[in-house]
Amino acid sequence: MNIEQRISEIMATEAAAIAAVKVTPEFAKAVLALRDSPGKVLTTGMGKAGHIARKFAATLCSTGTPAAFVHPGEAAHGDLGLVGQDDCIVAFSTSGKTKEILEMLELGRHLGLKTIIGITSHPDSRLRELSDVILDMGVIKEPCPLGLTPSASIAVMLAVSDGIALALMELKGITRHDYGLRHHGGYLGRKARTNNV
């Protein structure tokens, strides 16, 4: 096996999966729903998709939109209490069939959950039925030799969530000063300071 060539092929497959995403009017609806949410912005996902959901919440926080990650497994044991009627939740699931996520969203609706944005790939998923806005990742072929390890799908999730976060940041007019107030530590904190101290 040519390791360098194989890694190059994997990276090319992931880049192609991102480039293939069709950015539809649903993406604008998602950004506006987040901007106009009268309640909290929440994110959720299971497994590796959950790591992207957690990162998305962190990116939103540092770019001017307070957000929190809710673990779907913990939601079944009391964390569902974080969900309120006016909230907007962004659910990440390639299959759109993950039991813990679907259960959490269904129970959230019973609590009056206002808006669900689903980020998914499979056309036959229950997540599509539960969501008010669907961001379609398209059909994704994983470069894993077994076709199982989520890598291209996770790269797409990350790119989609970054696109939403940065468009929302720009729409809200977040300045370098605003950014620095939320991210004052480390290299980025120093870079964000307008007084260059």
Buried (B, 14 or more C-beta within 10 A) or exposed (E): EEEEEEEEEBEEBBEBBBEEBEEEEBBBBBBBBBBEBEBBBBBBBBBBBBBBBBBBBBBBBBBBBEBBBBBBBEBEEEBBEBBBEEBBBBBBBBBBBBEBBBBBBEBBEEEEBBBBBBBBBBEEBBBBEBBBBBBBBEEBEBBEEEEEEBBBBBBBBBBBBBBBBBBBBEBBEBEEEBBBBBBEEEEEBEEBBEEEE
